[in-house]
Structure formats: structure tokens, C-alpha cells
Amino acid sequence: MKKLHLYMLKSYIGPFVLTFFITIFILLMQFLWTYVDDLVGKGLEWYVILRLLFYASATFVPLALPLAVLLSSLMTFGNLGEHYELVALKSVGISLQKAMRPLTVLAVLISLGAFLFANYVYPVANLKFGSLLYDVRQKKLAFNLDEGVFDNNLNGYVIRAGRKSSDNNIIYDIMIYDHTNNRGDTQVTVAKKAIIGLTPNQQKAIFTLYDGYSYHNIDNERDYRKKRPFEFMKFKKEVLSIDLSQLAFQRTNEDLFKSNYTMLNVRQLNHAIDSLSGQLVRREKDFRKNSIRNYGSLAVMDTSKSIPQPVQKAIVEKKDTAKIAAVYPLLKNFDISIKHVLLDQAQGKARVARDNYLFHTTKYIEPREKLIIMHEIVWHQKFKLSLACLIFFFIGAPLGAIIRKGGLGLPVVISVLFFVIYHVISVIGEKSARTEDMNLILGMWLSTLVILPLGLFLTYKATTDAQLMDTESWKKFFETNRFTKKIVRLIETWKLKLNNN
């Protein structure tokens, strides 16, 4: 049995590693296709891009791992069935359950590893990836002037290049607007020719200008807006230095991203949920106290016998004091001349109370409730990944034994089909839970509840040697089933009637 167990493990580990890294590679290609505009043309160092891809690949594990488990288990048992190795095992008294035993233990270990990864590694990788991607997207494009275009990538300068030489080091008909004093277009330099160079540390760009003019509006004199004085200077050669440090890649402090719910483990999520829930309860209590103190009269009014709004409005506009007294018995002790004034004041106060409630709900209550929901969703996702790996093993292994087809052909199609169904249901459930259209627990575990019966059904059928893929057994089933016999008779009768007509 030990040799059999080792053989099963060797047969499984190879396809598992292969499919896992193939899936990671495909997801990385999708990532590059999505963020190619944020990576190209910024002069990023090669190690920055490699680090970004490494962190991104770690964040793709929750998607790649279940698919790799499903595909590798289907391929392994499909190969065993295709080469009649399962038949040989059964002929010597080794059932499918015993053959699956070492791989079941391995699947449990993978599930535990998936939880540990989701709880400890994924938050750190997500933090590194999120902060690095933010810095990459915030980095400005590398210093590169295009012909006939006003370039404002350098804060404080707007540069227009008329024409460039073939080596891009000489610019003709250059125009430079200096905005470093934050006063607008007050200083402009125009030259027929400019030679661009960089300092040895590449922190500054040196523009050597030839045959040009410099215009400078003087805005520090009295009544300069009326007089519009300016300085004009002609030069044969002028050297201008522009700081390029703003184009350098700069890292943001990762502590600014640590509080995000996607970057927390289970313990931190529990603490955050408790804290947010406590803040929400205290906020609601404070608002209730303030509302009772400011609008206490509204809380004791009897609105059980409410009058339709149009009727109330007509009575108030007509100032019918008799009807006003009948509709609003609270006003019977007031003078007739001020009853309509009191009604206007009461309506205004009620509107203010309603607006305060809506503002408080939309500004404070709903955002905190949504934030709590997002924390709870991430909390469930960590456990959902672990269980999904185990369930997909019990789908792929018996399904491979049933279809008896290995390789990367049919197993890939079936695996992708099952995984797409699972992923679509998972996304729908999470979105419904996020928008509170469905109970959060039900929405988060909806995809698991759908595939779990399928895994149990396939495992039962495979262990009982059910012929799910045998066309002869299905044909025999339909021929002997009473319901299908009636349908066949109805179809034949319908065909005879059509032929007779």
C-alpha cells in the first residue's frame, strides 16, 4: 500500500504544480494587459516591475489554487482510468476510496495551507501589491518631449518642442513657460535651438538655449494690472536647469494602507468589526438622544389619525380656522390668528428633523454599515477558499475516474466549466451580500452550497461504479423508464397524425 500511496502522490503533485503555475501565468498576463498603460513609458526599473509581478501573483493564489486542485485531480484520475490502472486496483481488491486516501489527506493539507495563506500571507502580499501599484500609477511619465505638443509633466514648466533631431538631443523652435512662481504665464523663454543634457546623477535636465528671447511680466509694482510692465531680454546663449527629482519613483509609507479590510487577518478583522459595530451603536444612541432633546414635541404627537397631505395643505392655505382646529386638536388652545403660523413652524421643524435624519443616515450610518459588511465578506472569504479547495478535489477526483480521460484536453474544458460556474455564483452572491439584497452568510457561501452536493453526488457515483458516461446504460434507462416510454409514445402518435394529415 505504501508504494501505491507514493505512486498516487507522484501522479498528482506533477499536474498540480503545472496547472497552478499555468493559471498564475494566465492571470498575470491579464494583469499586464489591464495595467499596461500604467507601466509603459515611466522609466521604471526592472526590479520594480518584477517585484510588482511577484506581489500580484501572490494575490492571484485564491483564484488559481481551487482551479489547480480541480484540474490536477481530474487529470490524475482521468489518466488512471484511461490506462485501466483503476480497473487493475479494483481487481486486486483496492477500492476507489482506498486509492483516494493519500490524495484526500493531501487535499486536506492543501486546504489548511490555503487558509494559512489567506490569513497570514495574502494580507501582507495585498498590502505590498496595493501600495506598490499605487506608487507606480502615481509616477509621472519619463521626461520625453514630443514635437508640437505642450508637455506639462514637469511641475512648474510647460515645454513645447517645435522639431527634434534624430538623436533627440537637439530641439529647434523651443518654447518654455516658467510657472515656478505660481503666477501663471508671467515668464516665457523662446529659442531657435536648444541642446538637452543630464547631470551625472540624472537629477537635473540642462537646457542650453541659443538665439532666443525671454519675456517676464513684472507683477510686483504698483498698478501693474493697468500698466502691464514687462522685461524683454535677448540672448545668444543661456543655460536653464530643471529639477527632475519629481519624476523619480517614490515609495509611499505602507502604514497608510494597513487599515484596509483586504489587508487584515482574521484576528484583526474581528477586532475591526467589533470596533466599527461599537462606534455605530454609540453614534445611533447619540443621534437618538439629540433628536429627542431637539424634537421632543414630534415624538409625543398623535399621528394615528393622519390627514392626507393635499387636504392638510388646502386647509392651511385657505386658513380655515374651524377645519384647522378639527384637524389639529393641539391648536385648540391657541388664538385663531396665529394657528396658521404655528402650523408653518411645525412643518418647518418636521422638515428639518427629516433632513437631519436623512443626512445622518447617508453620511454616517450607511457608510459604516457598508464598511462592516466589507470586513465580514473578507472574513468569510478566508474560510471559503479553504473549503473550496477540498470540495473541488472531491469533484475532480471522482469525475476523472468516471470520464476516464487524462491529459489537457477534455479535463481542462470540464474544469474550466465547473470553475466558471462556481466563480460566477460566488461573484453574484458576494455582490448581493455587499448590497444587502441577500443575507450575508447565504450570499458568501452560496457557491459552496451549490457545488457541495455535486461533489458528494460524484463521489458517491464513482465509489459505487455508476456508469454516468456510459451511453448504453443511459439508453437502457430511457427504454425501461415509464415516464420516458409515455413521452416516446406521445411523440410517435404526434408523428403519425402529422403524416396522416
Residue pairs with C-beta under 8 A, 6 or more apart in sequence:
1 98
4 89
4 94
4 99
5 101
5 102
8 76
8 99
8 102
8 103
9 102
9 103
9 106
11 76
11 79
11 80
12 72
12 73
12 76
12 103
12 106
15 71
15 72
15 75
15 76
16 68
16 69
16 72
18 72
19 67
19 68
19 71
19 72
19 75
20 64
20 65
20 68
20 72
23 60
23 63
23 64
23 67
23 68
24 57
24 60
24 61
24 64
27 57
27 60
27 63
27 64
28 53
28 56
28 57
28 60
31 53
31 56
31 60
32 39
32 53
35 133
35 137
38 133
38 136
38 137
39 49
39 52
39 136
41 141
41 142
41 144
42 136
42 139
42 140
42 141
42 142
42 249
43 142
43 247
44 136
44 139
44 249
45 249
48 132
48 136
48 249
51 128
51 132
52 129
52 132
52 133
52 136
55 125
55 128
55 129
55 132
56 129
56 133
58 121
58 122
58 125
58 129
59 122
59 125
59 126
59 129
61 117
61 122
62 114
62 118
62 122
62 381
62 385
63 423
65 110
65 114
65 385
65 389
66 385
66 388
66 389
66 392
66 419
66 422
67 392
67 415
67 416
67 419
69 107
69 110
69 389
69 392
69 393
69 396
70 392
70 393
70 395
70 396
70 415
70 418
70 419
71 396
71 411
71 412
71 415
72 396
73 103
73 107
73 392
73 393
73 395
73 396
73 397
73 400
74 396
74 397
74 399
74 400
74 403
74 411
74 414
74 415
75 400
75 406
75 407
75 408
75 411
76 103
76 397
76 400
76 406
77 86
77 396
77 397
77 398
77 399
77 400
77 401
78 400
78 401
78 403
78 404
78 405
78 406
78 407
78 410
78 411
79 85
79 400
79 406
79 407
80 86
80 99
80 400
80 401
80 406
81 87
81 400
81 401
81 402
81 403
81 404
81 405
81 406
82 404
82 405
82 406
83 406
86 96
86 99
86 401
86 404
89 96
89 99
90 96
95 463
96 398
96 401
96 462
96 463
97 463
100 397
103 393
103 397
104 393
107 389
107 390
107 393
107 394
108 390
110 389
110 390
110 393
111 386
111 387
111 389
111 390
112 386
114 385
114 386
114 389
115 382
115 383
115 385
115 386
118 381
118 382
118 385
118 386
119 265
119 266
119 382
120 265
122 382
123 262
123 263
123 264
123 265
123 268
124 263
126 262
126 263
127 254
127 257
127 258
127 260
127 263
128 254
130 257
130 260
130 262
130 263
131 251
131 252
131 254
131 256
131 257
132 251
134 252
134 257
135 249
135 250
135 251
135 252
136 249
138 252
139 247
139 249
139 250
140 153
140 246
140 247
141 153
142 247
143 153
143 154
143 205
143 244
143 247
145 151
145 159
145 161
145 164
145 171
146 161
147 161
147 162
147 163
147 164
148 160
148 161
148 162
149 160
149 161
150 158
150 159
150 160
151 158
151 159
151 160
151 161
152 158
153 247
154 242
154 244
154 246
154 247
155 246
156 178
156 179
156 180
157 176
157 177
157 178
157 179
157 180
157 242
158 176
158 177
158 179
159 174
159 175
159 176
159 177
160 174
160 175
160 176
161 171
161 173
161 174
162 171
162 172
162 173
162 174
162 175
163 171
163 172
163 173
164 170
164 171
164 172
165 171
165 172
168 196
169 195
169 196
169 197
170 193
170 194
170 195
170 196
171 193
171 194
171 195
171 196
172 192
172 193
172 194
173 192
174 190
174 191
174 193
174 194
174 207
174 209
174 212
175 188
175 189
175 190
176 188
176 189
176 190
176 207
176 240
177 185
177 187
177 188
178 186
178 187
178 188
178 189
179 185
181 187
183 219
186 216
186 217
186 219
187 214
187 215
187 216
187 217
188 214
188 215
189 209
189 212
189 213
189 214
189 215
189 238
189 240
190 212
190 213
190 214
190 215
191 209
191 210
191 211
191 212
191 213
191 238
192 210
192 211
192 212
193 209
193 210
193 211
194 207
194 208
194 209
194 210
195 207
195 208
195 210
196 205
196 206
196 207
196 208
197 205
197 206
197 208
198 204
198 205
198 206
198 244
199 206
202 244
203 243
203 244
203 245
203 248
204 241
204 242
204 243
204 244
205 241
205 242
205 244
206 239
206 240
206 241
207 239
207 240
207 241
207 242
208 237
208 238
208 239
209 235
209 237
209 238
209 239
209 240
210 236
210 237
211 235
211 236
212 234
212 235
212 238
213 232
213 233
213 234
213 235
214 231
214 232
214 233
214 234
214 235
214 238
215 230
215 231
215 232
216 230
216 231
216 233
217 228
217 229
217 230
218 224
218 229
218 230
218 231
221 227
221 229
257 263
259 272
261 269
261 272
261 371
261 374
261 375
261 378
262 378
264 272
264 375
264 378
265 382
266 379
266 382
269 375
269 376
269 378
269 379
270 379
272 375
273 372
273 375
273 376
273 379
276 368
276 371
276 372
276 375
277 372
279 368
280 365
280 368
280 369
280 372
283 364
283 365
283 368
284 365
287 360
287 364
291 353
291 356
291 357
292 299
294 353
295 349
295 353
297 349
298 349
298 350
298 353
301 330
307 327
311 327
312 327
315 323
315 324
315 327
316 324
316 340
316 343
316 344
319 340
321 336
321 339
324 331
324 339
324 340
324 343
325 331
325 332
325 339
328 339
328 343
331 339
331 342
331 343
334 342
370 434
373 433
373 434
373 436
373 440
374 434
376 440
377 430
377 433
377 434
377 440
377 444
380 440
380 441
380 444
380 445
381 444
384 426
384 444
384 445
384 448
387 448
388 422
388 447
388 448
388 451
391 448
391 451
391 452
391 455
392 418
392 419
392 422
392 451
392 455
394 455
394 456
394 458
394 459
395 418
395 451
395 454
395 455
395 458
396 415
397 459
397 462
398 458
398 459
398 461
398 462
398 463
399 414
399 458
399 462
400 406
400 411
401 462
402 458
402 461
402 462
402 466
402 468
402 469
403 410
403 411
403 414
403 469
404 469
405 411
418 451
421 450
421 451
422 447
422 450
422 451
423 447
425 446
425 447
425 450
426 446
426 447
428 446
429 438
429 442
429 443
429 444
429 445
429 446
429 447
430 443
430 444
431 443
432 438
432 443
433 439
433 440
433 442
433 443
433 444
434 443
438 446
460 466
461 468
467 473
477 484
478 484
479 485
